[in-house]
C-alpha cells in the first residue's frame, strides 16, 4: 500500500504540471502516461483474486443500463459544458470526458488488461485539466473498479457497458437513484440509428453553436496543441453534423431528440435547464447550474486560463472573436459553405452585412465554372477516353500477338497475359477517378 500511495502522490504532482501545460501534449503528458501504466501495474498486483461482487449492486445496474443519454454535436460546440452540468444530478451518471463509445468500443473486442489500463488513465486524468482523480485519491476505489470490470467482462458483457457498470458499482453508495447513464462524444449524431437498435429507450441532446465561433474555437484549440487545422474541412464537417442533427430531429420523435443552442445554454441557463429536465423527465436540481466532474466542481466552457471560473458557466460577451482570427479568404469560404445551414440552425445574424458580405463576395467568384476547372474537366475526360482505348488496345495486342500460334498452353496463361496488358488501362482509369473526385 505504501508504494501505491507514493505513486499517487507522484502522479498528483505531475497532474498539477499537466494542468498548467494543457492543452499541449508535451513531455509532462507523455511522462504522465507512463506513470499511469506503473500505477495500473501496482493496482493489479494488489487485487484480491478471491473477491466476489455484491449481487445487490449488480441487480441495480439493470434498472438504468438500458436507458442511456447521448450528447451530440461538433467538437468545441459545448458538449463538455453540457455533460458537466448534467454530472451532479442525482438521477444521472455521466461518463468522464469524450467516451468515444461508438468509434472505439462498439463491436470491438477488448481484453481485460488493455481495457482496464485505458480507463485507469481516463479515471486518473479525465479531461487533461482539473479536476483529476475521478474516484478520489484512495487506491481502494480503483481496485474496486478493476475487480468489477474483470467480473462483468467475465459475464460476456459488452466492453463499454462493462466499464459503465463497473463505475456505477464502484460509486454505488451515492448512485442508487441513477436512472440514466450519459455518454458524450462529438459526432454521436452519426450513430443514432445504430444506437437506437441497441438502446430503444435512448435519448439524444444535440448541442449546436454559431459555426463561426465554433470554427474559431476549433482552430484556436488546434493551434494550442500545435496541430494542423484546415478551416474548409472544419466548415464542411460542421455543416454535415448540423444538417444531420436536423435530419435526426425530423426522423425521430421530439421526445427522443433535442437540439439545444450553446448560446442559449450560457445566456439563458435557467430556461435551458428547464427544457432539459422536461426532455429527460428528471426533477430540477440546483446542481444543474454547476459544472462538475463526478460532483467535483470543474472549469467549464473556456480553454483560456484567464477566463476560466471553477464551478461556473462563463457567459459570452464582447465582439465576435472570429472577426480578427480568420483571414479574409477563410471568412469567404466559411460563410459560403455554411450560410444556409447557419440560418436554418437559428442564427439570423448571418443575414447581417458583417457576415453576409462574405457570401456575396463568393457569389462574384465563378469558381465552379472557372477556366481552370473547365480545363481540369477536359483533362479528366481525356483520361477516361485514354483508359478505354488502352483497354481495347490491350485486347487487340493479345489477339494479334498470340492468335497465330494459339494452343492449350496460351489458353491456360491467357487470363494472366490479358491482365498484364490491362495495367496501363487500369492506371489511367485510376487517374481519371482521382481527378474526377477532386473536381466534384
Buried (B, 14 or more C-beta within 10 A) or exposed (E): EEEBEEBBEEBEEBBEBBBEBBBBBEEBBEBBEEBBEEBBEBBBEEEEEEEEBEEEBBEBBEEBBBBBBBBBBBBBBBBBBBBBBBBBBBBBBBBBBBBBBBBBBBEEEBEBEEBBBBBBBBBBBBBBBBBBBBBEBEBBBBBBBBBBBBBBBEEEBBBBBBBBBBBBBBBBEEBEEBBBBBBBBBBBBBBBEEBBEBBEEBBBBBBBBBBBBBBBBBBBBBEEBEEEBEBBEBBBBBBBBBBBBBEBBEEBEEEBBBBBBBBBBBBEBEEBBEBBBEBBEBEEBEBBBBBBBBBBBBBBBBBEEEEBEBBBBBEBEEEBBBEEBBEEEBBBBBBBBBBEBBEEBEBEEBEEEEBBEBBEBBEEEEEEEEEEEEEBBEEBEEBBEBBBEBBEBBEEEBEEEBEEEEEEEBEEEEEEBBEEBBEBBBBBBEBBBEBBEEEE
